[in-house]
Amino acid sequence: MEFRGKVQQRKQSVRYAFAVLAVVLLILEIVHKQWFYVILAVLVILACFYEREPVVNEKGVDFSSKVFTLEMHDLWPWEAVTAIEADYKKKAPDVLIRFGKEVTIREITFDAADVNGVMELAKKMNPNIIIG
């Protein structure tokens, strides 16, 4: 079983518009020799193409990020997850689920239909987990 969280993505047109604007600023700052702003323009270009996707499956809770072709995973195995809590009001009609690992808390938004499946999977994979 695999449940994918909902992440609000930017539209492609907005993403490319910001990238073009950042490239124009990059060129202008190189011409004017403003090196600090060159670094900021490069960071804005990278931020335009940043994507993230949280996934809950049998391995654990995976917070994956992608910039161009570079892909990074922050996997929390089920043994490390200590608590899970569902908030039905904050993101209604969707449901916000908080995952706790030691002192760190991460939130993922799911469809209301997926919440019971996520909770059952969590209890099955880690019987010691605290469900709030």
N, CA, C and O atoms as CSV, one atom per row, in Angstrom:
chain,resi,resn,atom,element,x,y,z
A,1,MET,N,N,0.831,-1.183,0.000
A,1,MET,CA,C,0.000,0.000,0.000
A,1,MET,C,C,0.874,1.245,0.000
A,1,MET,O,O,1.929,1.289,0.634
A,2,GLU,N,N,0.415,2.242,-0.718
A,2,GLU,CA,C,1.150,3.499,-0.789
A,2,GLU,C,C,0.149,4.643,-0.841
A,2,GLU,O,O,-0.791,4.630,-1.637
A,3,PHE,N,N,0.362,5.623,0.012
A,3,PHE,CA,C,-0.506,6.793,0.059
A,3,PHE,C,C,0.333,8.035,-0.206
A,3,PHE,O,O,1.344,8.267,0.456
A,4,ARG,N,N,-0.094,8.824,-1.171
A,4,ARG,CA,C,0.640,10.039,-1.534
A,4,ARG,C,C,-0.067,11.252,-0.951
A,4,ARG,O,O,-1.282,11.406,-1.074
A,5,GLY,N,N,0.722,12.109,-0.313
A,5,GLY,CA,C,0.179,13.326,0.261
A,5,GLY,C,C,-0.101,14.360,-0.815
A,5,GLY,O,O,0.442,14.296,-1.917
A,6,LYS,N,N,-0.952,15.308,-0.479
A,6,LYS,CA,C,-1.301,16.373,-1.406
A,6,LYS,C,C,-0.387,17.572,-1.151
A,6,LYS,O,O,-0.258,18.036,-0.018
A,7,VAL,N,N,0.237,18.062,-2.206
A,7,VAL,CA,C,1.109,19.225,-2.117
A,7,VAL,C,C,0.656,20.228,-3.166
A,7,VAL,O,O,0.456,19.882,-4.330
A,8,GLN,N,N,0.498,21.472,-2.737
A,8,GLN,CA,C,0.089,22.500,-3.681
A,8,GLN,C,C,1.286,22.869,-4.552
A,8,GLN,O,O,2.288,23.383,-4.057
A,9,GLN,N,N,1.175,22.606,-5.838
A,9,GLN,CA,C,2.247,22.892,-6.787
A,9,GLN,C,C,1.977,24.200,-7.521
A,9,GLN,O,O,0.828,24.590,-7.724
A,10,ARG,N,N,3.037,24.855,-7.905
A,10,ARG,CA,C,2.885,26.056,-8.717
A,10,ARG,C,C,2.538,25.655,-10.147
A,10,ARG,O,O,2.929,24.588,-10.619
A,11,LYS,N,N,1.804,26.519,-10.821
A,11,LYS,CA,C,1.511,26.265,-12.229
A,11,LYS,C,C,2.796,26.379,-13.030
A,11,LYS,O,O,3.697,27.134,-12.666
A,12,GLN,N,N,2.877,25.631,-14.117
A,12,GLN,CA,C,4.069,25.660,-14.968
A,12,GLN,C,C,4.337,27.063,-15.492
A,12,GLN,O,O,5.489,27.493,-15.548
A,13,SER,N,N,3.280,27.783,-15.876
A,13,SER,CA,C,3.477,29.125,-16.423
A,13,SER,C,C,4.070,30.068,-15.375
A,13,SER,O,O,4.927,30.889,-15.700
A,14,VAL,N,N,3.626,29.959,-14.135
A,14,VAL,CA,C,4.170,30.800,-13.062
A,14,VAL,C,C,5.612,30.411,-12.779
A,14,VAL,O,O,6.466,31.272,-12.569
A,15,ARG,N,N,5.878,29.119,-12.774
A,15,ARG,CA,C,7.232,28.628,-12.526
A,15,ARG,C,C,8.219,29.151,-13.573
A,15,ARG,O,O,9.304,29.620,-13.229
A,16,TYR,N,N,7.840,29.069,-14.842
A,16,TYR,CA,C,8.723,29.542,-15.901
A,16,TYR,C,C,8.831,31.061,-15.925
A,16,TYR,O,O,9.884,31.594,-16.274
A,17,ALA,N,N,7.772,31.764,-15.565
A,17,ALA,CA,C,7.829,33.227,-15.518
A,17,ALA,C,C,8.825,33.683,-14.450
A,17,ALA,O,O,9.622,34.589,-14.696
A,18,PHE,N,N,8.787,33.069,-13.275
A,18,PHE,CA,C,9.751,33.412,-12.229
A,18,PHE,C,C,11.180,33.057,-12.652
A,18,PHE,O,O,12.117,33.796,-12.352
A,19,ALA,N,N,11.346,31.940,-13.338
A,19,ALA,CA,C,12.679,31.537,-13.788
A,19,ALA,C,C,13.230,32.522,-14.807
A,19,ALA,O,O,14.407,32.880,-14.744
A,20,VAL,N,N,12.403,32.966,-15.742
A,20,VAL,CA,C,12.854,33.941,-16.747
A,20,VAL,C,C,13.213,35.261,-16.066
A,20,VAL,O,O,14.231,35.871,-16.392
A,21,LEU,N,N,12.387,35.699,-15.131
A,21,LEU,CA,C,12.667,36.923,-14.392
A,21,LEU,C,C,13.976,36.802,-13.617
A,21,LEU,O,O,14.764,37.747,-13.590
A,22,ALA,N,N,14.215,35.665,-12.996
A,22,ALA,CA,C,15.450,35.451,-12.244
A,22,ALA,C,C,16.669,35.427,-13.160
A,22,ALA,O,O,17.730,35.927,-12.787
A,23,VAL,N,N,16.533,34.853,-14.351
A,23,VAL,CA,C,17.648,34.840,-15.303
A,23,VAL,C,C,17.963,36.261,-15.772
A,23,VAL,O,O,19.130,36.630,-15.903
A,24,VAL,N,N,16.922,37.056,-16.022
A,24,VAL,CA,C,17.145,38.457,-16.411
A,24,VAL,C,C,17.857,39.203,-15.290
A,24,VAL,O,O,18.807,39.944,-15.544
A,25,LEU,N,N,17.409,39.014,-14.054
A,25,LEU,CA,C,18.080,39.651,-12.920
A,25,LEU,C,C,19.516,39.157,-12.768
A,25,LEU,O,O,20.411,39.932,-12.428
A,26,LEU,N,N,19.731,37.890,-13.016
A,26,LEU,CA,C,21.080,37.322,-12.941
A,26,LEU,C,C,22.004,38.001,-13.935
A,26,LEU,O,O,23.124,38.378,-13.590
A,27,ILE,N,N,21.545,38.157,-15.155
A,27,ILE,CA,C,22.363,38.806,-16.190
A,27,ILE,C,C,22.644,40.263,-15.815
A,27,ILE,O,O,23.774,40.731,-15.946
A,28,LEU,N,N,21.613,40.979,-15.348
A,28,LEU,CA,C,21.811,42.378,-14.957
A,28,LEU,C,C,22.798,42.516,-13.799
A,28,LEU,O,O,23.619,43.433,-13.791
A,29,GLU,N,N,22.725,41.632,-12.842
A,29,GLU,CA,C,23.617,41.719,-11.695
A,29,GLU,C,C,25.043,41.334,-12.057
A,29,GLU,O,O,25.985,41.870,-11.474
A,30,ILE,N,N,25.224,40.429,-12.995
A,30,ILE,CA,C,26.576,40.107,-13.465
A,30,ILE,C,C,27.169,41.304,-14.191
A,30,ILE,O,O,28.343,41.625,-14.007
A,31,VAL,N,N,26.364,41.966,-15.016
A,31,VAL,CA,C,26.840,43.153,-15.746
A,31,VAL,C,C,27.225,44.262,-14.766
A,31,VAL,O,O,28.220,44.954,-14.983
A,32,HIS,N,N,26.452,44.440,-13.692
A,32,HIS,CA,C,26.717,45.504,-12.716
A,32,HIS,C,C,27.673,45.065,-11.607
A,32,HIS,O,O,27.975,45.839,-10.699
A,33,LYS,N,N,28.147,43.826,-11.685
A,33,LYS,CA,C,29.098,43.256,-10.728
A,33,LYS,C,C,28.585,43.295,-9.279
A,33,LYS,O,O,29.329,43.616,-8.353
A,34,GLN,N,N,27.322,42.969,-9.110
A,34,GLN,CA,C,26.704,42.848,-7.789
A,34,GLN,C,C,26.659,41.357,-7.438
A,34,GLN,O,O,25.642,40.696,-7.648
A,35,TRP,N,N,27.757,40.838,-6.908
A,35,TRP,CA,C,27.922,39.402,-6.748
A,35,TRP,C,C,26.983,38.800,-5.702
A,35,TRP,O,O,26.584,37.643,-5.834
A,36,PHE,N,N,26.628,39.549,-4.683
A,36,PHE,CA,C,25.710,39.031,-3.679
A,36,PHE,C,C,24.350,38.728,-4.318
A,36,PHE,O,O,23.748,37.696,-4.023
A,37,TYR,N,N,23.874,39.598,-5.169
A,37,TYR,CA,C,22.579,39.406,-5.812
A,37,TYR,C,C,22.612,38.296,-6.859
A,37,TYR,O,O,21.573,37.721,-7.183
A,38,VAL,N,N,23.783,37.993,-7.384
A,38,VAL,CA,C,23.925,36.862,-8.301
A,38,VAL,C,C,23.584,35.564,-7.567
A,38,VAL,O,O,22.882,34.701,-8.095
A,39,ILE,N,N,24.092,35.445,-6.346
A,39,ILE,CA,C,23.808,34.248,-5.549
A,39,ILE,C,C,22.313,34.149,-5.263
A,39,ILE,O,O,21.740,33.064,-5.353
A,40,LEU,N,N,21.679,35.259,-4.922
A,40,LEU,CA,C,20.240,35.249,-4.665
A,40,LEU,C,C,19.448,34.875,-5.923
A,40,LEU,O,O,18.469,34.135,-5.830
A,41,ALA,N,N,19.848,35.365,-7.075
A,41,ALA,CA,C,19.148,35.038,-8.324
A,41,ALA,C,C,19.274,33.546,-8.634
A,41,ALA,O,O,18.313,32.932,-9.096
A,42,VAL,N,N,20.436,32.961,-8.389
A,42,VAL,CA,C,20.621,31.524,-8.612
A,42,VAL,C,C,19.724,30.721,-7.668
A,42,VAL,O,O,19.140,29.714,-8.067
A,43,LEU,N,N,19.618,31.169,-6.416
A,43,LEU,CA,C,18.734,30.482,-5.466
A,43,LEU,C,C,17.264,30.578,-5.886
A,43,LEU,O,O,16.506,29.626,-5.703
A,44,VAL,N,N,16.862,31.708,-6.442
A,44,VAL,CA,C,15.484,31.852,-6.922
A,44,VAL,C,C,15.233,30.914,-8.103
A,44,VAL,O,O,14.160,30.320,-8.204
A,45,ILE,N,N,16.202,30.779,-8.981
A,45,ILE,CA,C,16.059,29.852,-10.114
A,45,ILE,C,C,15.894,28.422,-9.610
A,45,ILE,O,O,15.044,27.683,-10.105
A,46,LEU,N,N,16.703,28.030,-8.628
A,46,LEU,CA,C,16.580,26.679,-8.070
A,46,LEU,C,C,15.228,26.484,-7.384
A,46,LEU,O,O,14.627,25.415,-7.489
A,47,ALA,N,N,14.751,27.509,-6.684
A,47,ALA,CA,C,13.467,27.399,-5.990
A,47,ALA,C,C,12.302,27.249,-6.966
A,47,ALA,O,O,11.286,26.644,-6.626
A,48,CYS,N,N,12.439,27.785,-8.154
A,48,CYS,CA,C,11.364,27.672,-9.153
A,48,CYS,C,C,11.134,26.227,-9.579
A,48,CYS,O,O,10.022,25.864,-9.961
A,49,PHE,N,N,12.153,25.418,-9.518
A,49,PHE,CA,C,12.050,24.043,-9.992
A,49,PHE,C,C,12.094,23.018,-8.861
A,49,PHE,O,O,12.320,21.833,-9.104
A,50,TYR,N,N,11.879,23.470,-7.632
A,50,TYR,CA,C,11.857,22.586,-6.470
A,50,TYR,C,C,10.480,21.931,-6.363
A,50,TYR,O,O,9.456,22.613,-6.400
A,51,GLU,N,N,10.465,20.611,-6.230
A,51,GLU,CA,C,9.222,19.852,-6.059
A,51,GLU,C,C,9.387,18.926,-4.862
A,51,GLU,O,O,10.476,18.414,-4.600
A,52,ARG,N,N,8.297,18.720,-4.143
A,52,ARG,CA,C,8.344,17.770,-3.032
A,52,ARG,C,C,7.115,16.880,-3.087
A,52,ARG,O,O,6.057,17.267,-3.584
A,53,GLU,N,N,7.287,15.676,-2.561
A,53,GLU,CA,C,6.191,14.709,-2.583
A,53,GLU,C,C,6.323,13.790,-1.370
A,53,GLU,O,O,7.245,12.977,-1.306
A,54,PRO,N,N,5.407,13.914,-0.409
A,54,PRO,CA,C,5.422,12.996,0.726
A,54,PRO,C,C,4.678,11.702,0.390
A,54,PRO,O,O,3.604,11.730,-0.211
A,55,VAL,N,N,5.261,10.571,0.786
A,55,VAL,CA,C,4.670,9.262,0.511
A,55,VAL,C,C,4.707,8.429,1.786
A,55,VAL,O,O,5.718,8.393,2.487
A,56,VAL,N,N,3.595,7.761,2.077
A,56,VAL,CA,C,3.523,6.836,3.213
A,56,VAL,C,C,3.333,5.442,2.637
A,56,VAL,O,O,2.368,5.191,1.915
A,57,ASN,N,N,4.262,4.522,2.960
A,57,ASN,CA,C,4.162,3.151,2.470
A,57,ASN,C,C,4.689,2.182,3.526
A,57,ASN,O,O,4.898,2.578,4.673
A,58,GLU,N,N,4.905,0.922,3.159
A,58,GLU,CA,C,5.352,-0.093,4.106
A,58,GLU,C,C,6.746,0.192,4.662
A,58,GLU,O,O,7.070,-0.249,5.765
A,59,LYS,N,N,7.564,0.913,3.924
A,59,LYS,CA,C,8.916,1.235,4.390
A,59,LYS,C,C,8.891,2.287,5.492
A,59,LYS,O,O,9.715,2.252,6.405
A,60,GLY,N,N,7.952,3.220,5.408
A,60,GLY,CA,C,7.868,4.298,6.382
A,60,GLY,C,C,7.267,5.539,5.748
A,60,GLY,O,O,6.488,5.459,4.798
A,61,VAL,N,N,7.640,6.674,6.287
A,61,VAL,CA,C,7.166,7.963,5.786
A,61,VAL,C,C,8.334,8.597,5.036
A,61,VAL,O,O,9.381,8.875,5.620
A,62,ASP,N,N,8.142,8.821,3.737
A,62,ASP,CA,C,9.204,9.316,2.872
A,62,ASP,C,C,8.867,10.736,2.422
A,62,ASP,O,O,7.847,10.971,1.773
A,63,PHE,N,N,9.736,11.674,2.776
A,63,PHE,CA,C,9.593,13.057,2.336
A,63,PHE,C,C,10.623,13.267,1.235
A,63,PHE,O,O,11.787,13.546,1.521
A,64,SER,N,N,10.206,13.135,-0.019
A,64,SER,CA,C,11.152,13.258,-1.118
A,64,SER,C,C,11.092,14.656,-1.727
A,64,SER,O,O,10.028,15.269,-1.814
A,65,SER,N,N,12.250,15.141,-2.143
A,65,SER,CA,C,12.377,16.453,-2.778
A,65,SER,C,C,13.142,16.283,-4.077
A,65,SER,O,O,13.996,15.405,-4.202
A,66,LYS,N,N,12.823,17.135,-5.041
A,66,LYS,CA,C,13.474,17.022,-6.338
A,66,LYS,C,C,13.750,18.418,-6.890
A,66,LYS,O,O,12.865,19.273,-6.912
A,67,VAL,N,N,14.981,18.638,-7.333
A,67,VAL,CA,C,15.373,19.853,-8.026
A,67,VAL,C,C,16.056,19.401,-9.307
A,67,VAL,O,O,17.122,18.787,-9.270
A,68,PHE,N,N,15.429,19.713,-10.452
A,68,PHE,CA,C,15.879,19.241,-11.755
A,68,PHE,C,C,15.986,17.717,-11.704
A,68,PHE,O,O,14.958,17.048,-11.593
A,69,THR,N,N,17.180,17.146,-11.781
A,69,THR,CA,C,17.321,15.687,-11.734
A,69,THR,C,C,17.857,15.198,-10.392
A,69,THR,O,O,17.946,13.990,-10.171
A,70,LEU,N,N,18.213,16.110,-9.498
A,70,LEU,CA,C,18.715,15.744,-8.179
A,70,LEU,C,C,17.530,15.403,-7.280
A,70,LEU,O,O,16.649,16.232,-7.053
A,71,GLU,N,N,17.521,14.174,-6.773
A,71,GLU,CA,C,16.420,13.714,-5.945
A,71,GLU,C,C,16.946,13.344,-4.562
A,71,GLU,O,O,17.932,12.618,-4.434
A,72,MET,N,N,16.270,13.856,-3.521
A,72,MET,CA,C,16.676,13.602,-2.143
A,72,MET,C,C,15.509,12.958,-1.394
A,72,MET,O,O,14.353,13.330,-1.598
A,73,HIS,N,N,15.816,11.998,-0.531
A,73,HIS,CA,C,14.790,11.309,0.253
A,73,HIS,C,C,15.123,11.426,1.729
A,73,HIS,O,O,16.267,11.235,2.139
A,74,ASP,N,N,14.118,11.740,2.513
A,74,ASP,CA,C,14.233,11.726,3.971
A,74,ASP,C,C,13.224,10.695,4.461
A,74,ASP,O,O,12.057,11.009,4.694
A,75,LEU,N,N,13.692,9.469,4.611
A,75,LEU,CA,C,12.821,8.356,4.975
A,75,LEU,C,C,12.817,8.168,6.484
A,75,LEU,O,O,13.865,8.007,7.111
A,76,TRP,N,N,11.619,8.191,7.054
A,76,TRP,CA,C,11.440,7.856,8.456
A,76,TRP,C,C,10.899,6.437,8.510
A,76,TRP,O,O,9.730,6.225,8.189
A,77,PRO,N,N,11.708,5.453,8.905
A,77,PRO,CA,C,11.177,4.089,9.015
A,77,PRO,C,C,10.136,4.023,10.129
A,77,PRO,O,O,10.140,4.844,11.046
A,78,TRP,N,N,9.257,3.049,10.040
A,78,TRP,CA,C,8.159,2.951,11.003
A,78,TRP,C,C,8.651,2.771,12.429
A,78,TRP,O,O,7.968,3.177,13.369
A,79,GLU,N,N,9.821,2.170,12.609
A,79,GLU,CA,C,10.352,1.992,13.959
A,79,GLU,C,C,10.695,3.337,14.597
A,79,GLU,O,O,10.668,3.459,15.822
A,80,ALA,N,N,11.015,4.340,13.792
A,80,ALA,CA,C,11.402,5.650,14.314
A,80,ALA,C,C,10.204,6.564,14.565
A,80,ALA,O,O,10.302,7.509,15.348
A,81,VAL,N,N,9.076,6.292,13.910
A,81,VAL,CA,C,7.884,7.124,14.090
A,81,VAL,C,C,7.251,6.772,15.429
A,81,VAL,O,O,6.895,5.618,15.670
A,82,THR,N,N,7.110,7.776,16.303
A,82,THR,CA,C,6.606,7.516,17.648
A,82,THR,C,C,5.139,7.886,17.824
A,82,THR,O,O,4.463,7.331,18.690
A,83,ALA,N,N,4.636,8.823,17.011
A,83,ALA,CA,C,3.248,9.260,17.183
A,83,ALA,C,C,2.656,9.678,15.846
A,83,ALA,O,O,3.369,10.077,14.926
A,84,ILE,N,N,1.339,9.575,15.763
A,84,ILE,CA,C,0.619,9.998,14.568
A,84,ILE,C,C,-0.716,10.584,15.030
A,84,ILE,O,O,-1.386,10.036,15.905
A,85,GLU,N,N,-1.084,11.713,14.418
A,85,GLU,CA,C,-2.312,12.400,14.823
A,85,GLU,C,C,-2.997,12.973,13.591
A,85,GLU,O,O,-2.336,13.503,12.698
A,86,ALA,N,N,-4.314,12.869,13.542
A,86,ALA,CA,C,-5.094,13.402,12.420
A,86,ALA,C,C,-5.844,14.648,12.867
A,86,ALA,O,O,-6.456,14.668,13.934
A,87,ASP,N,N,-5.790,15.687,12.038
A,87,ASP,CA,C,-6.517,16.934,12.289
A,87,ASP,C,C,-7.519,17.108,11.157
A,87,ASP,O,O,-7.142,17.380,10.017
A,88,TYR,N,N,-8.794,16.950,11.480
A,88,TYR,CA,C,-9.841,16.976,10.464
A,88,TYR,C,C,-10.334,18.389,10.150
A,88,TYR,O,O,-11.023,18.582,9.148
A,89,LYS,N,N,-10.002,19.374,10.975
A,89,LYS,CA,C,-10.557,20.714,10.804
A,89,LYS,C,C,-9.631,21.678,10.062
A,89,LYS,O,O,-10.109,22.525,9.307
A,90,LYS,N,N,-8.340,21.568,10.259
A,90,LYS,CA,C,-7.402,22.573,9.757
A,90,LYS,C,C,-7.392,22.684,8.231
A,90,LYS,O,O,-7.337,23.797,7.708
A,91,LYS,N,N,-7.443,21.582,7.515
A,91,LYS,CA,C,-7.363,21.586,6.052
A,91,LYS,C,C,-8.629,21.038,5.402
A,91,LYS,O,O,-8.571,20.522,4.285
A,92,ALA,N,N,-9.770,21.141,6.080
A,92,ALA,CA,C,-11.026,20.580,5.570
A,92,ALA,C,C,-11.292,21.054,4.145
A,92,ALA,O,O,-11.064,22.229,3.856
A,93,PRO,N,N,-11.758,20.206,3.254
A,93,PRO,CA,C,-12.266,18.840,3.412
A,93,PRO,C,C,-11.169,17.781,3.435
A,93,PRO,O,O,-11.470,16.604,3.636
A,94,ASP,N,N,-9.917,18.158,3.239
A,94,ASP,CA,C,-8.826,17.200,3.364
A,94,ASP,C,C,-8.482,17.030,4.844
A,94,ASP,O,O,-9.048,17.703,5.705
A,95,VAL,N,N,-7.549,16.125,5.123
A,95,VAL,CA,C,-7.159,15.850,6.506
A,95,VAL,C,C,-5.650,16.027,6.637
A,95,VAL,O,O,-4.879,15.547,5.806
A,96,LEU,N,N,-5.248,16.720,7.688
A,96,LEU,CA,C,-3.838,16.942,7.981
A,96,LEU,C,C,-3.389,15.884,8.983
A,96,LEU,O,O,-3.976,15.756,10.057
A,97,ILE,N,N,-2.356,15.130,8.636
A,97,ILE,CA,C,-1.834,14.105,9.541
A,97,ILE,C,C,-0.440,14.521,9.981
A,97,ILE,O,O,0.420,14.838,9.159
A,98,ARG,N,N,-0.232,14.514,11.293
A,98,ARG,CA,C,1.067,14.863,11.861
A,98,ARG,C,C,1.792,13.581,12.255
A,98,ARG,O,O,1.228,12.715,12.923
A,99,PHE,N,N,3.044,13.474,11.833
A,99,PHE,CA,C,3.892,12.337,12.178
A,99,PHE,C,C,4.973,12.840,13.121
A,99,PHE,O,O,5.615,13.855,12.849
A,100,GLY,N,N,5.177,12.132,14.234
A,100,GLY,CA,C,6.190,12.524,15.199
A,100,GLY,C,C,7.330,11.538,15.236
A,100,GLY,O,O,7.131,10.323,15.221
A,101,LYS,N,N,8.538,12.087,15.286
A,101,LYS,CA,C,9.753,11.271,15.409
A,101,LYS,C,C,10.640,11.992,16.418
A,101,LYS,O,O,11.169,13.065,16.128
A,102,GLU,N,N,10.801,11.409,17.595
A,102,GLU,CA,C,11.520,12.031,18.702
A,102,GLU,C,C,10.906,13.403,18.975
A,102,GLU,O,O,9.772,13.469,19.449
A,103,VAL,N,N,11.608,14.493,18.695
A,103,VAL,CA,C,11.060,15.826,18.950
A,103,VAL,C,C,10.644,16.544,17.662
A,103,VAL,O,O,10.264,17.715,17.699
A,104,THR,N,N,10.714,15.854,16.539
A,104,THR,CA,C,10.385,16.443,15.246
A,104,THR,C,C,8.975,16.049,14.837
A,104,THR,O,O,8.569,14.898,14.992
A,105,ILE,N,N,8.231,17.027,14.309
A,105,ILE,CA,C,6.879,16.769,13.822
A,105,ILE,C,C,6.795,17.245,12.379
A,105,ILE,O,O,7.188,18.369,12.067
A,106,ARG,N,N,6.280,16.387,11.499
A,106,ARG,CA,C,6.053,16.746,10.098
A,106,ARG,C,C,4.581,16.551,9.788
A,106,ARG,O,O,3.943,15.627,10.293
A,107,GLU,N,N,4.047,17.436,8.946
A,107,GLU,CA,C,2.634,17.379,8.587
A,107,GLU,C,C,2.478,17.050,7.113
A,107,GLU,O,O,3.224,17.548,6.270
A,108,ILE,N,N,1.495,16.201,6.811
A,108,ILE,CA,C,1.168,15.849,5.431
A,108,ILE,C,C,-0.344,15.936,5.277
A,108,ILE,O,O,-1.087,15.491,6.152
A,109,THR,N,N,-0.798,16.506,4.170
A,109,THR,CA,C,-2.222,16.593,3.880
A,109,THR,C,C,-2.620,15.422,2.991
A,109,THR,O,O,-1.968,15.145,1.984
A,110,PHE,N,N,-3.704,14.731,3.374
A,110,PHE,CA,C,-4.207,13.598,2.611
A,110,PHE,C,C,-5.672,13.819,2.264
A,110,PHE,O,O,-6.358,14.627,2.890
A,111,ASP,N,N,-6.144,13.083,1.246
A,111,ASP,CA,C,-7.575,13.029,0.971
A,111,ASP,C,C,-8.262,12.361,2.156
A,111,ASP,O,O,-7.668,11.526,2.837
A,112,ALA,N,N,-9.509,12.730,2.398
A,112,ALA,CA,C,-10.246,12.148,3.524
A,112,ALA,C,C,-10.408,10.637,3.371
A,112,ALA,O,O,-10.498,9.917,4.365
A,113,ALA,N,N,-10.445,10.154,2.126
A,113,ALA,CA,C,-10.616,8.717,1.885
A,113,ALA,C,C,-9.363,7.913,2.260
A,113,ALA,O,O,-9.467,6.720,2.544
A,114,ASP,N,N,-8.197,8.538,2.264
A,114,ASP,CA,C,-6.943,7.835,2.539
A,114,ASP,C,C,-6.576,7.778,4.017
A,114,ASP,O,O,-5.681,7.022,4.397
A,115,VAL,N,N,-7.241,8.555,4.852
A,115,VAL,CA,C,-6.830,8.687,6.248
A,115,VAL,C,C,-6.911,7.365,7.003
A,115,VAL,O,O,-5.973,7.004,7.714
A,116,ASN,N,N,-8.007,6.645,6.861
A,116,ASN,CA,C,-8.142,5.363,7.570
A,116,ASN,C,C,-7.076,4.381,7.125
A,116,ASN,O,O,-6.540,3.642,7.951
A,117,GLY,N,N,-6.757,4.354,5.843
A,117,GLY,CA,C,-5.710,3.471,5.345
A,117,GLY,C,C,-4.349,3.818,5.925
A,117,GLY,O,O,-3.576,2.923,6.267
A,118,VAL,N,N,-4.043,5.117,6.041
A,118,VAL,CA,C,-2.765,5.541,6.623
A,118,VAL,C,C,-2.688,5.136,8.089
A,118,VAL,O,O,-1.659,4.639,8.545
A,119,MET,N,N,-3.768,5.344,8.823
A,119,MET,CA,C,-3.784,4.990,10.247
A,119,MET,C,C,-3.646,3.479,10.454
A,119,MET,O,O,-2.916,3.039,11.342
A,120,GLU,N,N,-4.338,2.691,9.644
A,120,GLU,CA,C,-4.238,1.227,9.746
A,120,GLU,C,C,-2.839,0.745,9.398
A,120,GLU,O,O,-2.301,-0.146,10.055
A,121,LEU,N,N,-2.251,1.338,8.359
A,121,LEU,CA,C,-0.889,0.960,7.969
A,121,LEU,C,C,0.096,1.296,9.089
A,121,LEU,O,O,0.989,0.504,9.392
A,122,ALA,N,N,-0.065,2.462,9.699
A,122,ALA,CA,C,0.826,2.857,10.788
A,122,ALA,C,C,0.716,1.888,11.964
A,122,ALA,O,O,1.730,1.479,12.529
A,123,LYS,N,N,-0.505,1.522,12.331
A,123,LYS,CA,C,-0.698,0.605,13.463
A,123,LYS,C,C,-0.167,-0.793,13.143
A,123,LYS,O,O,0.365,-1.479,14.016
A,124,LYS,N,N,-0.318,-1.209,11.878
A,124,LYS,CA,C,0.167,-2.527,11.462
A,124,LYS,C,C,1.694,-2.583,11.449
A,124,LYS,O,O,2.278,-3.579,11.877
A,125,MET,N,N,2.341,-1.533,10.967
A,125,MET,CA,C,3.789,-1.534,10.824
A,125,MET,C,C,4.510,-1.258,12.152
A,125,MET,O,O,5.630,-1.725,12.358
A,126,ASN,N,N,3.866,-0.498,13.053
A,126,ASN,CA,C,4.465,-0.198,14.354
A,126,ASN,C,C,3.375,-0.269,15.427
A,126,ASN,O,O,2.684,0.723,15.659
A,127,PRO,N,N,3.209,-1.407,16.076
A,127,PRO,CA,C,2.155,-1.548,17.082
A,127,PRO,C,C,2.354,-0.619,18.290
A,127,PRO,O,O,1.398,-0.362,19.021
A,128,ASN,N,N,3.564,-0.117,18.511
A,128,ASN,CA,C,3.840,0.741,19.664
A,128,ASN,C,C,3.558,2.217,19.390
A,128,ASN,O,O,3.748,3.048,20.278
A,129,ILE,N,N,3.119,2.555,18.206
A,129,ILE,CA,C,2.912,3.954,17.839
A,129,ILE,C,C,1.739,4.529,18.621
A,129,ILE,O,O,0.760,3.832,18.888
A,130,ILE,N,N,1.843,5.794,18.984
A,130,ILE,CA,C,0.774,6.483,19.706
A,130,ILE,C,C,-0.099,7.160,18.672
A,130,ILE,O,O,0.378,8.009,17.919
A,131,ILE,N,N,-1.374,6.798,18.625
A,131,ILE,CA,C,-2.315,7.381,17.661
A,131,ILE,C,C,-3.217,8.349,18.406
A,131,ILE,O,O,-3.937,7.974,19.332
A,132,GLY,N,N,-3.160,9.616,17.974
A,132,GLY,CA,C,-3.945,10.655,18.654
A,132,GLY,C,C,-5.139,11.083,17.865
A,132,GLY,O,O,-5.894,11.949,18.308
